[in-house]
Amino acid sequence: MRNLSSISVHPEIQDGAPVFSGTRIRVETFMDFMRIGVSVNEFLDEFPSITRDQALEVYDLVVREYSLDQMRTLADGGPMYQDSGRNNLH
C-alpha cells in the first residue's frame, strides 16, 4: 500500500471529489491542465496553495493513467498494485 498524502476526499468538500489536501482545488482541474499542455510549473503559478510535492505526486498518477476513481480509492487508503508495468487498482 502507498501512502498518498497529496489527495484527500471528504463528502463536504467539492461534493466528495478528490482534491489536493488542504485545499478545495480538484485533482480533475490539474488533470485538465495537463491534458491541454500546461506545465506543472504553470499550474503551480495559478494555484500557489498547492505544493510542488503535491503536484508531482499527482502528476505521477496522471502519467500512469490513474482515473479519478482510482485516485479516490488511494486517498481513502486503498491498495495500489503493479500490473504489467502500470499501476492499477483491483
Buried (B, 14 or more C-beta within 10 A) or exposed (E): EEEBEBBBBEEEBBEEBBBBBEBEBBBBBBBEBBEEEBEBEEBBEEBEEBBEEBBEBBBEBBEEEBEBEBBBBBBEEBEBEEEEEEBBBE
